[in-house]
């Protein structure tokens, strides 16, 4: 095993690479006799097979429904008896399993999670039930203006089948056609020790965490899957607008956005601060202050930055009454334009830096929060000392840096926007 340690200050986790390629990130905390286990596989919805969007999401709903030696009922009984809930989540790039257990239960729970990851059985009887649940969720999404607006915006920003533009849950016809054999093959194709990182945070010695991981996963050997090729999309060259009439709804939802930066871009920290000023800080940044507080036009309004392995979206979201749709979009245009023209004030920059730096200790108050942070460090290659370096990275951003990234990332003339809800922009008949 190869072991690396961070500097003594800060989180100072230890990183171990097992002989089969698995990465173990361990941090010993003794505040309570409990431990969080977080297993993350670099195989999210971007790894859906061609023509099968939603396959990885369905696999995530099936992976804990039985193994080669345990039924779904056996797994549920074991977890329930220990008072444990395992959360399975899938994003564009990662499928994760996480839980928190008592220290005394660490080894048997870890062994169970290892079996779920390595040897899921995908029983046919469970597949029918999970397909029905996923189909219900898809139908609910199709009837939800907010989901429709966001998914349509992502498809417009990332066209031509780009993984970022595909709905993660897929479609009804695709999900219905996925067989048990296809899930087995998908697991064999995309799951491998080289793709797994494990974070263990809590009342367990660091050496023990690595030893237990080595023992549980020692039998697992599989070739690394071929890397997924993700292409960057060119920024929009003109303004685009799409309306999804849903006339039986009471609220319209607006999704307005751009392709911004990737996580490895040095401008990421300026973009992060820009997003905080624009639509996050206090009551929703400038957008919230203008549109919700002063004009009273929105039920909610905020912005969100989702930087990924390729440039991700910067999205502005608003929920409004149908009568306020056009005024809200005009106000968003105005705030974005003002940001490009004037940038941030010294006060906004300082307060946002303080807010983001101050929020990090709160995010690391729990074992689960630390485990998530360590997995993010590992996925993006940020380094074991990232928690110590982050304040300096944010404090180094200047107002000019933010103005430059705003001009590069945003322009109302190149905005893509989607309106979903009881809104019809067709002119009234004469």
ROTI-527625 format. One record per residue (C-alpha): residue number from 1; residue in one letter; x, y, z. Coordinates in nm, 2 decimals, m for minus. Example, Ala and Ser with C-alpha at 12.3 -4.5 7.8 and 13.67 -1.06 7.14 Angstrom:
BEGIN
(1,a,(1.23,m0.45,0.78))
(2,s,(1.37,m0.11,0.71))
% end
This chain:
BEGIN
(1,x,(0.00,0.00,0.00))
(2,x,(0.11,0.36,m0.07))
(3,x,(0.04,0.61,0.20))
(4,x,(0.04,0.99,0.18))
(5,x,(m0.02,1.23,0.46))
(6,x,(m0.12,1.60,0.45))
(7,x,(0.05,1.87,0.65))
(8,x,(m0.02,1.86,1.03))
(9,x,(m0.26,2.15,1.04))
(10,x,(m0.61,2.16,0.90))
(11,x,(m0.79,1.83,0.83))
(12,x,(m0.47,1.64,0.77))
(13,x,(m0.63,1.33,0.62))
(14,x,(m0.42,1.03,0.52))
(15,x,(m0.45,0.89,0.16))
(16,x,(m0.37,0.53,0.10))
(17,x,(m0.36,0.35,m0.24))
(18,x,(m0.43,m0.02,m0.21))
(19,x,(m0.25,m0.27,m0.44))
(20,x,(m0.56,m0.31,m0.66))
(21,x,(m0.59,0.07,m0.72))
(22,x,(m0.85,0.17,m0.46))
(23,x,(m0.79,0.50,m0.28))
(24,x,(m0.87,0.53,0.09))
(25,x,(m0.90,0.87,0.25))
(26,x,(m0.91,0.85,0.63))
(27,x,(m0.95,1.11,0.90))
(28,x,(m0.97,1.01,1.27))
(29,x,(m1.21,1.22,1.48))
(30,x,(m1.31,1.13,1.84))
(31,x,(m1.60,1.37,1.91))
(32,x,(m1.86,1.09,1.91))
(33,x,(m1.83,0.71,1.89))
(34,x,(m1.94,0.70,1.52))
(35,x,(m1.79,0.68,1.18))
(36,x,(m1.90,0.79,0.83))
(37,x,(m1.82,0.56,0.53))
(38,x,(m1.84,0.72,0.19))
(39,x,(m1.77,0.51,m0.12))
(40,x,(m1.75,0.71,m0.45))
(41,x,(m1.71,0.55,m0.79))
(42,x,(m1.62,0.77,m1.09))
(43,x,(m1.91,0.64,m1.30))
(44,x,(m2.21,0.87,m1.30))
(45,x,(m2.47,0.94,m1.56))
(46,x,(m2.20,1.05,m1.80))
(47,x,(m2.12,0.68,m1.83))
(48,x,(m2.47,0.58,m1.96))
(49,x,(m2.43,0.35,m2.26))
(50,x,(m2.51,0.51,m2.60))
(51,x,(m2.88,0.54,m2.65))
(52,x,(m2.96,0.45,m2.28))
(53,x,(m2.98,0.77,m2.08))
(54,x,(m3.10,0.69,m1.73))
(55,x,(m2.92,0.35,m1.71))
(56,x,(m2.68,0.45,m1.44))
(57,x,(m2.96,0.61,m1.24))
(58,x,(m3.16,0.29,m1.26))
(59,x,(m2.85,0.10,m1.16))
(60,x,(m2.81,0.33,m0.85))
(61,x,(m3.17,0.24,m0.75))
(62,x,(m3.09,m0.13,m0.78))
(63,x,(m2.74,m0.17,m0.65))
(64,x,(m2.84,m0.22,m0.28))
(65,x,(m3.13,m0.45,m0.36))
(66,x,(m2.94,m0.77,m0.33))
(67,x,(m2.60,m0.93,m0.37))
(68,x,(m2.47,m1.27,m0.45))
(69,x,(m2.51,m1.39,m0.09))
(70,x,(m2.78,m1.15,0.05))
(71,x,(m3.13,m1.06,m0.05))
(72,x,(m3.27,m0.71,m0.04))
(73,x,(m3.46,m0.82,0.28))
(74,x,(m3.14,m0.95,0.44))
(75,x,(m2.96,m0.62,0.36))
(76,x,(m3.25,m0.41,0.50))
(77,x,(m3.27,m0.62,0.81))
(78,x,(m2.90,m0.59,0.88))
(79,x,(m2.90,m0.21,0.84))
(80,x,(m3.23,m0.15,1.02))
(81,x,(m3.10,m0.36,1.31))
(82,x,(m2.81,m0.12,1.35))
(83,x,(m3.02,0.19,1.29))
(84,x,(m2.84,0.27,0.97))
(85,x,(m2.96,0.43,0.64))
(86,x,(m2.74,0.39,0.33))
(87,x,(m2.78,0.68,0.09))
(88,x,(m2.71,0.60,m0.28))
(89,x,(m2.67,0.90,m0.50))
(90,x,(m2.56,0.95,m0.86))
(91,x,(m2.44,1.27,m1.03))
(92,x,(m2.30,1.33,m1.38))
(93,x,(m1.96,1.19,m1.27))
(94,x,(m2.00,0.99,m0.95))
(95,x,(m2.21,0.71,m0.80))
(96,x,(m2.18,0.71,m0.42))
(97,x,(m2.29,0.51,m0.12))
(98,x,(m2.27,0.67,0.22))
(99,x,(m2.38,0.60,0.58))
(100,x,(m2.29,0.67,0.94))
(101,x,(m2.27,0.39,1.19))
(102,x,(m2.15,0.33,1.54))
(103,x,(m1.78,0.26,1.58))
(104,x,(m1.86,m0.09,1.70))
(105,x,(m2.04,m0.16,1.37))
(106,x,(m1.77,m0.03,1.14))
(107,x,(m1.63,m0.35,1.02))
(108,x,(m1.95,m0.54,0.95))
(109,x,(m2.11,m0.24,0.78))
(110,x,(m1.80,m0.18,0.57))
(111,x,(m1.80,m0.54,0.46))
(112,x,(m2.17,m0.51,0.36))
(113,x,(m2.10,m0.20,0.16))
(114,x,(m1.81,m0.36,m0.01))
(115,x,(m2.03,m0.66,m0.11))
(116,x,(m2.29,m0.42,m0.25))
(117,x,(m2.03,m0.24,m0.46))
(118,x,(m1.85,m0.55,m0.58))
(119,x,(m2.12,m0.82,m0.62))
(120,x,(m2.47,m0.67,m0.67))
(121,x,(m2.71,m0.93,m0.81))
(122,x,(m2.98,m0.70,m0.96))
(123,x,(m3.27,m0.95,m0.89))
(124,x,(m3.54,m0.94,m1.16))
(125,x,(m3.81,m0.92,m0.89))
(126,x,(m3.66,m0.60,m0.76))
(127,x,(m3.61,m0.46,m1.10))
(128,x,(m3.98,m0.45,m1.18))
(129,x,(m4.04,m0.25,m0.86))
(130,x,(m3.76,m0.01,m0.91))
(131,x,(m3.85,0.06,m1.27))
(132,x,(m4.20,0.15,m1.16))
(133,x,(m4.06,0.39,m0.90))
(134,x,(m3.83,0.55,m1.15))
(135,x,(m4.12,0.58,m1.40))
(136,x,(m4.33,0.76,m1.14))
(137,x,(m4.04,1.00,m1.07))
(138,x,(m4.00,1.07,m1.44))
(139,x,(m4.38,1.14,m1.48))
(140,x,(m4.36,1.38,m1.18))
(141,x,(m4.07,1.56,m1.34))
(142,x,(m4.26,1.59,m1.66))
(143,x,(m4.54,1.77,m1.47))
(144,x,(m4.30,2.00,m1.28))
(145,x,(m4.23,2.34,m1.44))
(146,x,(m3.91,2.39,m1.25))
(147,x,(m3.76,2.05,m1.36))
(148,x,(m3.88,2.10,m1.72))
(149,x,(m3.72,2.44,m1.73))
(150,x,(m3.39,2.32,m1.60))
(151,x,(m3.37,2.01,m1.81))
(152,x,(m3.46,2.19,m2.13))
(153,x,(m3.20,2.46,m2.05))
(154,x,(m2.93,2.20,m2.00))
(155,x,(m3.03,2.03,m2.33))
(156,x,(m3.00,2.37,m2.51))
(157,x,(m2.67,2.45,m2.35))
(158,x,(m2.53,2.10,m2.41))
(159,x,(m2.68,1.97,m2.73))
(160,x,(m2.62,1.67,m2.96))
(161,x,(m2.64,1.41,m2.68))
(162,x,(m2.37,1.57,m2.46))
(163,x,(m2.38,1.39,m2.12))
(164,x,(m2.45,1.72,m1.94))
(165,x,(m2.75,1.78,m2.15))
(166,x,(m2.92,1.44,m2.10))
(167,x,(m3.18,1.39,m1.83))
(168,x,(m3.02,1.18,m1.56))
(169,x,(m3.33,0.97,m1.50))
(170,x,(m3.37,0.91,m1.87))
(171,x,(m3.71,0.86,m2.03))
(172,x,(m4.00,0.62,m1.98))
(173,x,(m3.94,0.42,m2.29))
(174,x,(m3.57,0.38,m2.23))
(175,x,(m3.60,0.29,m1.86))
(176,x,(m3.87,0.03,m1.94))
(177,x,(m3.65,m0.14,m2.20))
(178,x,(m3.34,m0.18,m1.97))
(179,x,(m3.30,m0.54,m1.88))
(180,x,(m3.13,m0.70,m1.58))
(181,x,(m2.86,m0.83,m1.81))
(182,x,(m2.79,m0.48,m1.93))
(183,x,(m2.74,m0.36,m1.57))
(184,x,(m2.51,m0.65,m1.50))
(185,x,(m2.30,m0.56,m1.81))
(186,x,(m2.30,m0.19,m1.72))
(187,x,(m2.17,m0.27,m1.37))
(188,x,(m1.90,m0.49,m1.52))
(189,x,(m1.80,m0.23,m1.77))
(190,x,(m1.78,0.08,m1.55))
(191,x,(m1.71,m0.05,m1.19))
(192,x,(m1.35,m0.12,m1.11))
(193,x,(m1.11,m0.07,m0.82))
(194,x,(m0.93,0.20,m1.01))
(195,x,(m1.25,0.41,m1.01))
(196,x,(m1.33,0.37,m0.63))
(197,x,(m1.23,0.62,m0.36))
(198,x,(m1.33,0.55,0.00))
(199,x,(m1.36,0.82,0.27))
(200,x,(m1.36,0.70,0.63))
(201,x,(m1.41,0.97,0.89))
(202,x,(m1.48,0.92,1.26))
(203,x,(m1.38,0.73,1.56))
(204,x,(m1.17,0.47,1.38))
(205,x,(m0.79,0.47,1.37))
(206,x,(m0.65,0.57,1.03))
(207,x,(m0.44,0.25,1.00))
(208,x,(m0.75,0.04,1.08))
(209,x,(m0.96,0.21,0.81))
(210,x,(m0.70,0.13,0.55))
(211,x,(m0.65,m0.23,0.68))
(212,x,(m1.02,m0.30,0.68))
(213,x,(m1.06,m0.16,0.32))
(214,x,(m0.77,m0.37,0.20))
(215,x,(m0.92,m0.69,0.36))
(216,x,(m1.27,m0.63,0.22))
(217,x,(m1.17,m0.53,m0.13))
(218,x,(m0.86,m0.76,m0.17))
(219,x,(m1.05,m1.01,m0.39))
(220,x,(m1.17,m0.74,m0.64))
(221,x,(m0.97,m0.72,m0.95))
(222,x,(m1.10,m0.57,m1.28))
(223,x,(m0.94,m0.37,m1.56))
(224,x,(m0.99,0.00,m1.55))
(225,x,(m1.27,0.11,m1.79))
(226,x,(m1.19,0.32,m2.08))
(227,x,(m1.19,0.69,m1.99))
(228,x,(m1.50,0.88,m2.07))
(229,x,(m1.45,1.15,m2.34))
(230,x,(m1.62,1.48,m2.25))
(231,x,(m1.61,1.76,m2.50))
(232,x,(m1.64,2.13,m2.42))
(233,x,(m1.93,2.30,m2.59))
(234,x,(m1.88,2.63,m2.76))
(235,x,(m2.05,2.93,m2.59))
(236,x,(m2.38,3.05,m2.75))
(237,x,(m2.33,3.33,m3.00))
(238,x,(m2.69,3.46,m2.99))
(239,x,(m2.97,3.49,m2.74))
(240,x,(m3.21,3.19,m2.73))
(241,x,(m3.55,3.16,m2.57))
(242,x,(m3.78,2.86,m2.54))
(243,x,(m4.13,2.84,m2.38))
(244,x,(m4.29,2.53,m2.25))
(245,x,(m4.66,2.61,m2.20))
(246,x,(m4.81,2.43,m1.89))
(247,x,(m5.13,2.62,m1.86))
(248,x,(m5.27,2.41,m1.57))
(249,x,(m5.00,2.54,m1.34))
(250,x,(m5.02,2.84,m1.11))
(251,x,(m4.65,2.94,m1.12))
(252,x,(m4.40,2.99,m1.41))
(253,x,(m4.04,2.89,m1.36))
(254,x,(m3.76,3.06,m1.54))
(255,x,(m3.42,2.90,m1.61))
(256,x,(m3.16,3.14,m1.76))
(257,x,(m2.80,3.05,m1.81))
(258,x,(m2.46,3.02,m1.97))
(259,x,(m2.18,2.78,m2.01))
(260,x,(m1.92,2.91,m1.76))
(261,x,(m1.60,2.74,m1.63))
(262,x,(m1.46,2.40,m1.55))
(263,x,(m1.35,2.32,m1.20))
(264,x,(m0.98,2.31,m1.29))
(265,x,(m0.99,2.66,m1.45))
(266,x,(m0.78,2.91,m1.24))
(267,x,(m1.08,3.15,m1.29))
(268,x,(m1.30,2.92,m1.10))
(269,x,(m1.25,3.10,m0.77))
(270,x,(m1.34,3.44,m0.93))
(271,x,(m1.65,3.28,m1.09))
(272,x,(m1.75,3.12,m0.75))
(273,x,(m1.73,3.47,m0.58))
(274,x,(m1.92,3.62,m0.88))
(275,x,(m2.20,3.37,m0.84))
(276,x,(m2.22,3.44,m0.47))
(277,x,(m2.26,3.81,m0.52))
(278,x,(m2.50,3.77,m0.81))
(279,x,(m2.75,3.52,m0.66))
(280,x,(m2.64,3.35,m0.34))
(281,x,(m2.53,3.58,m0.06))
(282,x,(m2.77,3.70,0.21))
(283,x,(m3.12,3.70,0.07))
(284,x,(m3.01,3.58,m0.27))
(285,x,(m2.75,3.83,m0.38))
(286,x,(m2.82,4.11,m0.61))
(287,x,(m3.09,3.91,m0.79))
(288,x,(m3.27,3.84,m0.47))
(289,x,(m3.24,4.19,m0.34))
(290,x,(m3.37,4.34,m0.67))
(291,x,(m3.63,4.10,m0.79))
(292,x,(m3.77,3.94,m0.48))
(293,x,(m3.71,4.20,m0.20))
(294,x,(m3.75,4.54,m0.37))
(295,x,(m3.98,4.45,m0.66))
(296,x,(m4.17,4.17,m0.50))
(297,x,(m4.19,3.98,m0.83))
(298,x,(m4.05,3.63,m0.75))
(299,x,(m4.14,3.35,m0.51))
(300,x,(m3.77,3.25,m0.53))
(301,x,(m3.47,3.37,m0.73))
(302,x,(m3.11,3.26,m0.71))
(303,x,(m2.80,3.16,m0.92))
(304,x,(m2.60,2.84,m0.91))
(305,x,(m2.25,2.75,m1.05))
(306,x,(m2.19,2.39,m1.13))
(307,x,(m1.83,2.37,m1.26))
(308,x,(m1.74,2.02,m1.38))
(309,x,(m1.48,1.83,m1.57))
(310,x,(m1.56,2.05,m1.87))
(311,x,(m1.71,2.40,m1.84))
(312,x,(m2.03,2.37,m1.65))
(313,x,(m2.34,2.59,m1.63))
(314,x,(m2.40,2.91,m1.45))
(315,x,(m2.78,2.91,m1.41))
(316,x,(m3.02,3.17,m1.28))
(317,x,(m3.35,3.03,m1.15))
(318,x,(m3.67,3.21,m1.07))
(319,x,(m4.03,3.12,m0.98))
(320,x,(m4.28,3.39,m1.06))
(321,x,(m4.65,3.45,m1.13))
(322,x,(m4.72,3.44,m1.50))
(323,x,(m4.79,3.81,m1.51))
(324,x,(m4.43,3.88,m1.39))
(325,x,(m4.24,3.66,m1.63))
(326,x,(m4.13,3.93,m1.88))
(327,x,(m4.05,4.19,m1.60))
(328,x,(m3.84,3.93,m1.42))
(329,x,(m3.64,3.84,m1.73))
(330,x,(m3.58,4.21,m1.80))
(331,x,(m3.46,4.25,m1.44))
(332,x,(m3.22,3.95,m1.47))
(333,x,(m3.09,4.10,m1.80))
(334,x,(m3.04,4.43,m1.61))
(335,x,(m2.85,4.27,m1.32))
(336,x,(m2.63,4.06,m1.55))
(337,x,(m2.55,4.36,m1.76))
(338,x,(m2.47,4.58,m1.46))
(339,x,(m2.24,4.30,m1.33))
(340,x,(m2.05,4.30,m1.66))
(341,x,(m2.03,4.68,m1.67))
(342,x,(m1.95,4.76,m1.31))
(343,x,(m1.82,4.44,m1.15))
(344,x,(m1.84,4.41,m0.77))
(345,x,(m1.79,4.66,m0.51))
(346,x,(m1.51,4.63,m0.25))
(347,x,(m1.77,4.57,0.02))
(348,x,(m1.94,4.29,m0.19))
(349,x,(m1.60,4.12,m0.26))
(350,x,(m1.49,4.13,0.10))
(351,x,(m1.82,4.01,0.25))
(352,x,(m1.84,3.73,m0.01))
(353,x,(m1.48,3.62,0.06))
(354,x,(m1.56,3.62,0.43))
(355,x,(m1.88,3.43,0.38))
(356,x,(m1.74,3.15,0.17))
(357,x,(m1.43,3.11,0.39))
(358,x,(m1.65,3.12,0.70))
(359,x,(m1.89,2.86,0.56))
(360,x,(m1.62,2.60,0.53))
(361,x,(m1.58,2.52,0.90))
(362,x,(m1.95,2.48,0.92))
(363,x,(m1.95,2.23,0.63))
(364,x,(m1.68,2.04,0.82))
(365,x,(m1.86,2.02,1.15))
(366,x,(m1.98,1.66,1.09))
(367,x,(m1.81,1.34,0.99))
(368,x,(m2.03,1.32,0.68))
(369,x,(m1.94,1.68,0.58))
(370,x,(m1.57,1.60,0.61))
(371,x,(m1.61,1.28,0.41))
(372,x,(m1.79,1.47,0.13))
(373,x,(m1.52,1.73,0.13))
(374,x,(m1.24,1.47,0.10))
(375,x,(m1.42,1.30,m0.19))
(376,x,(m1.44,1.63,m0.37))
(377,x,(m1.07,1.69,m0.31))
(378,x,(m0.99,1.35,m0.45))
(379,x,(m1.22,1.37,m0.75))
(380,x,(m1.08,1.70,m0.87))
(381,x,(m0.72,1.64,m0.77))
(382,x,(m0.72,1.94,m0.53))
(383,x,(m0.47,1.79,m0.29))
(384,x,(m0.49,1.68,0.07))
(385,x,(m0.41,2.03,0.20))
(386,x,(m0.69,2.20,0.00))
(387,x,(m0.88,2.30,0.32))
(388,x,(m0.58,2.50,0.43))
(389,x,(m0.51,2.66,0.08))
(390,x,(m0.88,2.75,0.00))
(391,x,(m0.89,3.07,0.21))
(392,x,(m0.58,3.21,0.03))
(393,x,(m0.72,3.11,m0.31))
(394,x,(m1.04,3.31,m0.24))
(395,x,(m0.86,3.60,m0.08))
(396,x,(m0.63,3.63,m0.38))
(397,x,(m0.93,3.71,m0.61))
(398,x,(m0.96,4.08,m0.71))
(399,x,(m1.25,4.29,m0.83))
(400,x,(m1.08,4.29,m1.17))
(401,x,(m1.06,3.91,m1.18))
(402,x,(m1.44,3.90,m1.11))
(403,x,(m1.52,4.16,m1.38))
(404,x,(m1.31,3.96,m1.63))
(405,x,(m1.48,3.63,m1.56))
(406,x,(m1.82,3.80,m1.57))
(407,x,(m1.74,3.94,m1.92))
(408,x,(m1.61,3.60,m2.03))
(409,x,(m1.90,3.40,m1.89))
(410,x,(m2.21,3.62,m1.91))
(411,x,(m2.38,3.83,m2.17))
(412,x,(m2.76,3.90,m2.19))
(413,x,(m2.72,3.90,m2.57))
(414,x,(m2.59,3.54,m2.55))
(415,x,(m2.82,3.41,m2.27))
(416,x,(m3.02,3.09,m2.31))
(417,x,(m3.35,3.10,m2.13))
(418,x,(m3.65,2.87,m2.08))
(419,x,(m3.99,2.95,m1.94))
(420,x,(m4.21,2.67,m1.82))
(421,x,(m4.56,2.72,m1.68))
(422,x,(m4.89,2.90,m1.75))
(423,x,(m4.73,3.15,m1.99))
(424,x,(m4.80,3.19,m2.36))
(425,x,(m4.59,3.45,m2.55))
(426,x,(m4.80,3.44,m2.87))
(427,x,(m4.96,3.78,m2.94))
(428,x,(m5.33,3.81,m2.88))
(429,x,(m5.55,3.79,m3.19))
(430,x,(m5.66,4.12,m3.33))
% end
